[in-house]
Amino acid sequence: MKKLLVLGLLLGCTSAPAATVYRCEDATGQVTFSATGCAPDSDGTLQRADNPRPGGAKPTLMAKPKAAPRKPKAQEPTVVAAKTDGCGDLLTASERRQAIIRGQVKAGMSRADVENALGQPRRISQLDTLTRYHYEARNRKERSRLVTFDERGCVRRR
């Protein structure tokens, strides 16, 4: 009984038998594998296909993929979306930055831009869709200011 058990274990440890399959390639380059043979209009070759136990050995490649030749194409990048400031892009980033540094208010600036340039307003009033920021003069050299924003929160043109 022990001999039969040892013999069964030894037979169970052998690898699975290899199969032979047909590798068929038609005129368009399409590769198919078949156990029964190839179509008359395609080139066929016999190929041995090993089926090792899982985790036991490296996988066997059935076919080598054809690498397509790569040709570098010079293409311009496609802009999907461009950032807008919501005020019609009347000012460039450089013009906006210079106006804030100099304490100026220009058409196309947002509320945040005006607050960065002049600080918090003394008073805010609203009439219909227009919002007004009221700034008082800090000394005799300065003058009081009234900045009017449209419904989008952008400085209106005078």
TIROFI-735570 format. One record per residue (C-alpha): residue in one letter; z, y, x. Coordinates in steps of 0.001 Angstrom, whole numbers. Each point is the difference from the previous one (the first is absolute). Example, Ala and Ser with C-alpha at 12.3 -4.5 7.8 and 13.67 -1.06 7.14 Angstrom:
// residues 2
- a, 7800, -4500, 12300;
- s, -660, 3440, 1370;
***
This chain:
// residues 158
- m, 0, 0, 0;
- k, 810, 2378, 2874;
- k, -3353, -746, 1666;
- l, -1812, 856, -3222;
- l, 1922, 3286, -287;
- v, -800, 945, 3637;
- l, -3662, -886, -512;
- g, -130, 2162, -3149;
- l, 1546, 2941, 1846;
- l, -2461, -308, 2871;
- l, -2975, -88, -2342;
- g, 1328, 3013, -1920;
- c, 201, 2105, 3208;
- t, -3693, -251, 849;
- s, -2192, 2994, -713;
- a, -2243, 86, -3034;
- p, -3542, -1250, 583;
- a, -2683, 2563, 698;
- a, -2743, 585, -2546;
- t, -3632, 862, 612;
- v, -1527, 2812, -2031;
- y, -3404, 1630, -102;
- r, -269, 3622, 1089;
- c, -2955, 1487, -1871;
- e, -1576, 3390, 756;
- d, -2764, 1334, -2271;
- a, -2748, 2503, 812;
- t, 2206, 3009, -876;
- g, 2751, -1104, 2395;
- q, 2402, -1242, -2714;
- v, 2162, -2828, 1402;
- t, 1335, -2758, -2277;
- f, 1822, -3241, 723;
- s, -705, -3174, -1942;
- a, 1073, -3623, 115;
- t, -3254, -1223, -1610;
- g, -2686, 1721, 2088;
- c, -2072, 3166, 122;
- a, -2765, 1337, -2240;
- p, -3562, -630, 1229;
- d, -624, 3705, 767;
- s, 3052, 434, 2266;
- d, 870, -1061, 3541;
- g, 2746, -2604, 123;
- t, 2186, -1297, 2788;
- l, 2807, -2548, -28;
- q, 3404, 1399, 861;
- r, 3233, -1853, 561;
- a, 2920, 1440, -1960;
- d, 3468, -1015, 1156;
- n, 2809, 275, -2500;
- p, 3219, 95, 2042;
- r, 3425, -210, -1573;
- p, 1519, 3377, -990;
- g, 1755, 1651, 2913;
- g, -1174, -2681, 2390;
- a, -2963, 1539, 1805;
- k, -2275, 3001, 226;
- p, -2386, 496, -2934;
- t, -3579, -1085, 505;
- l, -2665, 2644, -484;
- m, -2688, -1216, -2364;
- a, -2516, 2731, 858;
- k, -226, 2956, 2320;
- p, -461, 3245, -1931;
- k, -3007, 2059, 940;
- a, 975, 3420, 1281;
- a, -2132, 2787, -1385;
- p, -1192, 2476, 2618;
- r, 1920, 3235, -251;
- k, -1879, 3243, 188;
- p, 2049, 3177, 284;
- k, -1018, 2463, -2645;
- a, 534, 3698, 480;
- q, 1226, 1251, -3344;
- e, 1668, 3201, -1030;
- p, 3455, -488, -1518;
- t, 153, 308, -3761;
- v, 2590, 2427, -1363;
- v, 1444, -1494, -3160;
- a, 2402, 2787, -865;
- a, 695, 3316, 1653;
- k, 3353, 1751, -170;
- t, -61, 3192, -2040;
- d, 2782, 2517, -359;
- g, -509, 440, -3764;
- c, -868, 3673, 417;
- g, -3720, -379, 603;
- d, 315, -226, 3791;
- l, -438, 3758, 386;
- l, 1967, -4, 3278;
- t, -324, -2243, 2996;
- a, 3157, -1535, 1440;
- s, -158, 2461, 2904;
- e, -345, 3050, -2279;
- r, 2851, -1257, -2205;
- r, 2273, -542, 3015;
- q, -769, 3460, 1461;
- a, 691, 1703, -3362;
- i, 3371, -1757, -298;
- i, 975, 983, 3564;
- r, -968, 3662, -611;
- g, 1717, 136, -3402;
- q, -3257, 646, -1858;
- v, -1054, -1197, -3435;
- k, -3645, -962, -471;
- a, -1978, -1333, -2957;
- g, 0, -3806, 77;
- m, 3591, -411, 1225;
- s, 2357, -2237, -1978;
- r, 3530, 852, -1171;
- a, 1450, -1942, 2914;
- d, -2184, 1978, 2433;
- v, 1195, 3322, -1459;
- e, 3633, -1112, 157;
- n, -504, -1018, 3638;
- a, -1504, 3418, 783;
- l, 2315, 2288, -1991;
- g, 3059, -2116, -837;
- q, 1526, -620, -3417;
- p, -977, 2589, -2623;
- r, 2625, 2312, -1459;
- r, -1262, -678, -3498;
- i, -2591, -2254, -1664;
- s, -1715, 1023, -3234;
- q, -2528, -1821, -2113;
- l, -2615, 1276, -2427;
- d, -2167, -2613, -1731;
- t, -1422, -2113, 2829;
- l, 677, 2565, 2754;
- t, 3088, -133, 2184;
- r, 1157, 3029, 1977;
- y, 2260, 114, 3039;
- h, 1824, 3318, 444;
- y, 1055, 947, 3535;
- e, 2101, 3101, 705;
- a, -304, 2015, 3189;
- r, 2616, -923, 2596;
- n, -113, 3392, 1723;
- r, -1828, 3325, -276;
- k, -2933, -1132, 2130;
- e, -845, -2863, -2331;
- r, -1263, 249, -3533;
- s, 824, -2088, -3031;
- r, -2544, -2651, -891;
- l, -1248, -1726, -3127;
- v, -1867, -3272, 532;
- t, -1854, -1484, -2988;
- f, -844, -3703, -266;
- d, -2480, -1636, -2367;
- e, 615, -3135, -2106;
- r, -561, -2265, 3032;
- g, 2648, 1783, 2081;
- c, -2481, 1830, 2247;
- v, -17, 3679, 962;
- r, -2505, 1836, -2216;
- r, -2677, 2241, 1408;
- r, 547, 3690, -627;
***
